[in-house]
Amino acid sequence: HIYQPNQISFISCVTGIEVNDLSALYWWRVAREPIELNAALAFIEQKNNFNYIDMSPSGEYKNHLGSLLDEHTSSKIYTILNPWQRNELKQFQNVIEETSLQTLT
């Protein structure tokens, strides 16, 4: 197989930094090593403010990410899925529209 280089940055929760080598060895490390979410977020946040989209089934990571981000960040966290509502597609469309507008202004 011939793999093309990444078109977007891939920030690893294994290394806490940007990675370009997504070989089988890397994915083995993903499965076996501890997640370095704090380091990855710190790496990302030093570059800019971002929009994070929580795609977990219950939206539980929004609170977790919020507790890890600096209180002065302008980054935003959005949730898509909610166990009490069944409007995921509409919610996803709303997030895409809002985040697209932010990049245009």
C-alpha positions in Angstrom: 0.0 0.0 0.0 1.1 3.5 -0.7 0.1 6.0 1.9 -0.2 9.7 1.3 1.1 12.3 3.8 -1.4 13.7 6.3 -3.5 16.6 4.9 -4.2 17.9 8.4 -2.2 17.8 11.6 -2.6 14.7 13.7 -2.0 15.3 17.4 -1.3 12.1 19.3 -2.5 11.4 22.8 0.3 8.9 23.0 3.1 11.3 22.4 1.4 14.6 23.2 2.7 16.2 20.0 2.1 16.1 16.3 2.9 12.8 14.6 3.4 11.9 10.9 4.2 8.2 11.2 0.9 6.4 11.6 2.5 2.9 11.2 1.3 -0.3 12.7 3.9 0.3 15.5 2.3 3.7 16.3 -1.2 2.1 16.6 0.3 -0.7 18.8 1.5 2.1 21.1 -2.0 3.7 21.1 -3.5 0.4 22.3 -0.8 -0.3 24.9 0.4 3.0 26.4 -1.2 5.5 28.6 -3.1 8.4 27.1 -1.4 11.8 27.4 -4.4 14.0 26.9 -3.1 16.8 29.0 0.1 17.0 27.0 -1.8 16.8 23.7 -4.1 19.6 24.7 -1.3 21.8 25.9 0.5 21.2 22.6 -2.6 22.2 20.6 -3.5 25.2 22.8 -0.1 26.8 22.5 -0.6 27.0 18.8 -4.1 28.7 18.8 -7.6 28.5 20.1 -9.7 25.6 18.6 -13.2 24.1 18.5 -13.3 20.7 20.1 -16.2 18.4 19.1 -17.2 15.7 21.7 -18.5 12.7 19.7 -18.8 10.4 22.7 -22.2 8.7 23.2 -23.2 10.8 26.2 -21.2 14.0 25.7 -19.2 13.2 28.9 -15.9 14.4 27.5 -17.1 18.0 27.2 -16.8 18.3 31.0 -13.5 16.4 31.1 -11.9 18.6 28.4 -13.3 21.7 30.0 -11.5 20.8 33.2 -8.2 20.3 31.4 -8.2 23.5 29.3 -6.9 26.7 30.7 -9.7 28.9 32.1 -8.6 31.8 29.9 -8.8 29.9 26.6 -11.1 31.1 23.8 -11.4 27.5 22.6 -14.9 26.1 22.6 -16.2 22.5 23.2 -19.3 21.2 21.5 -21.3 18.0 22.1 -23.2 16.1 19.4 -24.7 13.1 21.1 -27.1 13.2 24.0 -28.8 10.2 25.5 -32.0 12.2 26.3 -32.4 13.7 22.8 -32.5 12.3 19.4 -31.5 15.3 17.3 -27.8 14.4 16.7 -27.9 15.3 13.0 -29.4 18.7 13.6 -26.9 19.3 16.5 -24.0 18.3 14.2 -25.2 20.6 11.5 -25.5 23.5 14.0 -21.9 22.9 15.3 -20.6 22.8 11.7 -22.4 26.0 10.8 -21.2 27.8 14.0 -17.6 26.7 13.7 -17.6 27.5 10.0 -18.8 31.0 10.7 -16.0 31.5 13.3 -13.4 30.7 10.7 -14.8 33.2 8.3 -14.8 36.1 10.7 
